[in-house]
Amino acid sequence: MADKHVVRFEPVGIKIDVAEDQTILRAAAEQGIMLMHGCKEGQCSSCKSFILDGDDIELERYSTFALPDFEREEGYTLLCRAHPYEDVTIELLNYDEDMIRSGLPIQEAVAEVAVNEPVTHDMRRLVLRLIEPAELRFFPGQYVDITVPGTNQTRSFSMANIPGGKNGDSASAGSASELEFVIKIYPDGLFSHYLDTRLAIGDRLELTGPFGVFTLRESEDAPLIFVGGGAGMAPILSLLRSMAERAIQRPATYYYGARRGSDLCFEAELRALEEALPAFRFLPALSEPGGDGWEGETGLITDVVRRHEDDLAGAHAYVCGPPPMVEAALPMLADLGVAEKRIYYDKFTTTGEPEE
């Protein structure tokens, strides 16, 4: 059995025990501590922190774009790759204290495929019915890791539904007996290719979760800006469904970018949400409308946001989609006045291997 060491997080004063064969992030998640993170693969730097005390920490493979060599030498680390071999004190650089203390311990579960259907030419709606345990607790906007059958590798996918099902009680974390996902199909995707060619109704999958801090922060009047693309629809749809269930009336706009009209999905539901949430509007845009007869917004979704917004000071922004879209959206939102700490994002990756 691996030795354990105490990891203390400042400035929040939280202590956890971490085994040497665990990463600090994983140990925190297992104990219900929701630290800021993104990819869990050493690529995005969301969990970057500073070592205040103790230096016997080893890192699994990571991208030097997320943690340059000079930063590591200065004492920075990535919690998703860090294994402690002595007691250490970590300074959290990016954190939400209320969120940290509201976490849910992660669970391992087995579920069977209930629905596997196309929603566009290259995206699937996958619904899994939980078998053991019969329910999973999560916050709207969170995700789980699904083990790719026949391998020891996992892929991360956000839930599109809310706890209790689409019409359940989602005022906070809750339980659901089914999990709904929107997954983009890649010809060489380890899981998505399996989903496209082999996964059948009744097949069983192993999953672990929940993970993620892409959750709705409470505020009575702060406007909400959602920016998404591709399968980034899933967690944003979960947040919007939760808002409708709770009758949240904050001003909210969802900017969704697609290439062509055939790439759009869930339009009818999103238009219905505009009726349920009078302060909400859905603005899709096509970057390559071609001969679709499209009469809506055109261009890159970040350009569309700039055309419609000139001052987002005080707003909360949620961004989810392909890495290039996320990378373009973050500085754009900052330029429009969104405070850095109020920009929450999930950046999709198509592989579990960190890039050097």
C-alpha positions in Angstrom: 0.0 0.0 0.0 1.4 3.4 -1.0 2.6 5.8 1.7 0.4 8.8 2.2 1.4 12.5 2.8 -0.5 15.6 4.0 -1.1 18.2 1.4 -2.3 21.6 2.7 -4.0 24.1 0.4 -3.6 27.8 1.0 -5.1 30.4 1.4 -8.2 28.2 2.1 -6.6 26.1 4.9 -7.8 22.7 3.6 -5.8 19.6 4.3 -6.0 16.2 2.6 -4.1 12.9 2.6 -2.6 12.0 -0.7 -1.1 8.5 -1.5 2.1 8.5 -3.5 0.5 6.6 -6.3 -2.2 9.3 -6.7 -2.0 12.7 -8.2 -2.9 15.6 -5.8 -5.9 16.5 -8.0 -7.3 12.9 -8.0 -6.9 12.6 -4.3 -8.7 15.9 -3.8 -11.6 14.7 -6.1 -12.0 11.4 -4.2 -12.4 13.4 -1.0 -15.0 15.8 -2.4 -12.6 18.8 -2.8 -13.3 20.5 -6.1 -10.1 22.1 -7.2 -10.0 24.1 -10.5 -9.0 21.9 -13.4 -9.6 21.3 -17.0 -8.1 18.4 -19.0 -6.5 16.4 -16.2 -3.8 15.5 -18.7 -1.2 18.3 -18.1 -2.2 20.3 -21.1 -4.4 23.2 -20.1 -2.7 24.7 -17.0 -6.1 25.2 -15.2 -4.8 23.5 -12.1 -1.4 25.3 -12.0 -0.4 26.1 -8.4 2.6 27.1 -6.5 4.6 25.0 -4.0 5.0 26.9 -0.8 6.7 24.2 1.3 8.1 20.8 0.4 9.9 20.0 -2.8 9.7 16.2 -3.1 7.0 16.2 -5.8 7.3 14.2 -9.0 5.3 15.0 -12.2 3.9 12.7 -14.7 4.3 13.6 -18.4 2.9 17.0 -19.2 3.0 19.8 -21.8 5.6 22.5 -21.4 3.0 24.8 -22.9 1.0 24.3 -19.7 4.1 24.4 -17.4 7.2 25.9 -18.9 10.5 24.7 -17.5 11.3 28.1 -16.0 8.0 28.0 -14.1 8.7 24.6 -12.7 12.1 25.7 -11.6 10.4 28.7 -9.8 8.1 26.3 -7.9 5.0 26.0 -9.9 3.3 22.6 -10.5 0.3 21.0 -12.1 -1.9 19.3 -9.6 -3.3 16.9 -12.2 0.2 15.4 -12.7 1.8 15.9 -9.3 2.6 13.0 -6.9 3.9 14.1 -3.4 6.6 12.1 -1.6 6.5 14.3 1.6 4.1 16.6 3.3 3.7 19.7 1.2 1.9 23.1 1.2 0.3 24.3 -2.0 -0.8 27.8 -2.9 -3.9 27.7 -5.1 -3.7 30.3 -7.8 -7.1 29.8 -9.4 -9.9 28.8 -7.0 -13.4 29.5 -5.9 -13.6 28.8 -2.2 -17.4 28.1 -2.2 -16.9 25.7 -5.0 -14.0 23.9 -3.4 -16.1 23.1 -0.3 -19.2 22.0 -2.3 -17.6 19.1 -4.0 -18.9 15.6 -4.4 -16.6 12.5 -3.9 -16.1 10.7 -7.2 -17.7 7.3 -7.8 -17.0 4.4 -10.0 -20.1 3.1 -11.9 -21.3 0.7 -14.5 -24.0 1.8 -17.0 -25.7 0.3 -20.0 -26.4 2.0 -23.3 -30.0 3.1 -23.6 -29.8 5.5 -26.6 -27.2 5.9 -29.3 -28.6 8.2 -32.0 -27.2 10.9 -34.4 -28.1 14.5 -33.8 -26.0 15.8 -36.7 -24.0 14.0 -39.4 -21.0 13.7 -37.0 -22.4 14.0 -33.5 -24.2 11.4 -31.4 -26.6 11.6 -28.5 -25.6 8.9 -26.0 -27.8 8.0 -23.0 -26.4 5.7 -20.4 -28.7 4.0 -17.8 -26.8 3.5 -14.5 -26.7 -0.1 -13.2 -24.3 0.0 -10.2 -24.9 2.2 -8.4 -28.4 3.0 -9.7 -27.8 6.8 -9.5 -24.9 9.2 -9.7 -24.7 12.6 -8.0 -23.4 15.6 -9.9 -23.8 19.3 -10.5 -25.1 20.5 -13.9 -22.1 21.2 -16.1 -19.9 18.4 -14.8 -18.4 15.4 -16.6 -17.4 11.8 -16.2 -14.6 9.7 -17.5 -15.7 6.7 -19.6 -13.4 3.7 -20.0 -12.9 2.8 -23.6 -13.9 -0.9 -23.9 -10.9 -3.3 -24.3 -8.4 -0.7 -23.1 -7.3 0.9 -19.8 -7.8 4.4 -21.3 -10.6 6.8 -20.6 -12.2 9.7 -22.3 -14.1 12.6 -20.7 -17.6 13.7 -21.6 -19.9 16.3 -20.1 -23.4 15.5 -19.1 -26.1 17.3 -21.1 -28.9 16.4 -18.7 -29.5 17.7 -15.2 -29.7 15.7 -11.9 -33.0 14.0 -11.6 -33.4 13.9 -15.4 -34.4 16.6 -17.7 -37.4 17.6 -15.6 -35.9 16.8 -12.2 -34.9 19.0 -9.2 -31.5 20.6 -10.1 -31.3 23.4 -7.5 -27.9 22.0 -6.5 -26.1 18.7 -6.9 -28.6 15.9 -7.2 -28.8 12.3 -8.5 -29.7 11.0 -11.9 -30.4 7.4 -13.0 -29.5 8.2 -16.6 -26.7 10.3 -18.1 -27.0 12.1 -21.5 -24.0 13.0 -23.6 -23.4 14.8 -26.9 -20.3 13.3 -28.5 -18.5 14.3 -31.7 -17.4 11.4 -34.0 -13.7 11.4 -35.1 -12.7 8.7 -37.6 -9.6 7.9 -35.5 -11.1 8.8 -32.1 -10.5 6.0 -29.6 -13.9 6.2 -28.0 -15.9 8.0 -30.6 -15.0 5.5 -33.4 -16.1 2.7 -31.1 -19.3 4.6 -30.4 -19.9 5.0 -34.1 -19.1 1.5 -35.3 -19.6 -1.0 -32.4 -21.4 0.3 -29.3 -24.9 -1.2 -29.2 -28.0 -0.8 -27.1 -27.6 -2.8 -23.9 -23.8 -2.7 -24.0 -22.2 -1.8 -20.6 -19.6 0.8 -20.0 -17.5 1.7 -16.9 -17.3 5.3 -15.8 -15.9 7.5 -13.1 -17.0 10.9 -11.8 -18.2 13.5 -11.4 -15.4 15.9 -12.3 -15.2 19.5 -13.3 -16.0 23.0 -12.1 -18.0 24.2 -15.2 -20.9 24.9 -12.9 -23.3 27.8 -12.6 -22.1 30.3 -10.0 -24.9 31.9 -8.0 -25.6 35.5 -8.6 -28.9 37.3 -8.6 -28.2 39.7 -11.4 -24.9 39.0 -13.2 -25.5 38.5 -16.9 -24.5 35.2 -18.4 -22.6 34.7 -21.7 -22.3 31.2 -23.1 -20.0 30.5 -26.0 -19.9 27.1 -27.5 -19.2 25.0 -30.6 -19.5 21.3 -31.6 -20.1 18.9 -28.7 -19.5 21.9 -26.4 -23.3 21.9 -26.6 -23.6 19.3 -23.8 -22.5 21.1 -20.6 -24.0 24.4 -21.7 -27.3 22.7 -22.4 -27.1 21.2 -18.9 -26.7 24.6 -17.4 -29.6 26.1 -19.5 -31.9 23.2 -18.6 -31.0 23.8 -14.9 -31.8 27.5 -15.3 -35.2 26.7 -16.8 -36.0 24.2 -14.0 -35.1 26.7 -11.4 -36.8 29.6 -13.2 -33.5 31.7 -13.1 -34.2 35.0 -14.8 -30.7 36.3 -15.2 -30.0 37.9 -18.7 -28.3 35.2 -20.7 -27.1 34.7 -24.3 -25.9 31.5 -25.9 -23.6 32.1 -28.9 -23.1 28.8 -30.7 -20.7 28.4 -33.6 -21.0 25.8 -36.4 -19.7 25.5 -39.9 -22.9 24.7 -41.8 -26.6 24.3 -41.1 -26.2 20.6 -40.9 -24.0 21.0 -37.9 -26.7 22.6 -35.7 -28.6 20.5 -33.2 -31.1 20.9 -30.3 -32.5 24.0 -32.0 -36.1 23.3 -31.2 -35.3 22.9 -27.5 -33.2 26.0 -27.4 -36.0 28.0 -29.0 -38.3 26.6 -26.4 -35.9 27.7 -23.7 -36.2 31.2 -25.0 -39.9 31.0 -24.2 -39.3 29.5 -20.8 -36.6 32.0 -20.0 -37.7 35.4 -21.2 -34.2 37.0 -20.5 -32.5 34.2 -22.6 -31.6 34.3 -26.3 -30.0 31.8 -28.6 -27.7 33.1 -31.3 -26.3 30.4 -33.6 -23.8 31.4 -36.3 -22.4 29.6 -39.4 -18.9 30.2 -40.5 -19.4 28.4 -43.9 -23.2 28.9 -44.7 -22.7 28.0 -48.4 -26.0 27.2 -50.1 -27.9 26.4 -46.9 -30.3 29.4 -47.3 -29.1 30.6 -43.9 -30.5 34.0 -42.9 -28.9 34.1 -39.4 -25.5 35.2 -38.1 -22.4 34.3 -40.1 -18.7 34.3 -39.4 -16.5 33.0 -36.5 -18.5 32.9 -33.3 -16.0 35.1 -31.5 -16.6 37.8 -34.2 -20.3 37.4 -33.7 -20.0 38.0 -30.0 -18.0 41.2 -30.7 -20.7 42.4 -33.0 -23.4 42.0 -30.4 -21.6 42.9 -27.2 -19.5 46.0 -26.4 -19.4 45.9 -22.5 -19.5 42.7 -20.6 -18.2 44.1 -17.3 -19.9 42.2 -14.4 -20.9 39.3 -16.6 -20.1 35.6 -16.0 -18.9 33.8 -19.1 -18.9 30.0 -19.9 -17.0 28.7 -22.9 -16.9 25.1 -24.2 -15.8 23.7 -27.5 -12.8 22.9 -29.6 -9.4 24.2 -28.4 -9.0 26.9 -31.2 -12.5 28.3 -30.4 -11.8 28.4 -26.6 -8.3 30.0 -27.2 -9.9 32.7 -29.3 -12.8 33.3 -26.9 -10.8 33.8 -23.7 -9.0 37.0 -24.7 -12.0 38.3 -26.6 -14.2 38.0 -23.4 -11.4 39.7 -21.4 -11.3 42.5 -23.9 -15.0 43.0 -23.5 -14.6 43.4 -19.8 -15.3 39.9 -18.3 -13.1 39.5 -15.2 -10.7 36.6 -15.7 -11.9 34.8 -12.6 -15.5 34.9 -14.0 -14.5 33.1 -17.3 -15.2 29.4 -16.9 -14.2 27.1 -19.7 -13.9 23.5 -20.8 -11.5 22.9 -23.7 -12.0 19.6 -25.6 -9.0 17.5 -26.6 -9.1 14.6 -29.0 -6.4 12.5 -27.4 -5.3 11.5 -23.9 -1.6 12.0 -24.7 -0.1 15.3 -23.6 1.8 17.2 -26.2 5.3 18.3 -25.6 
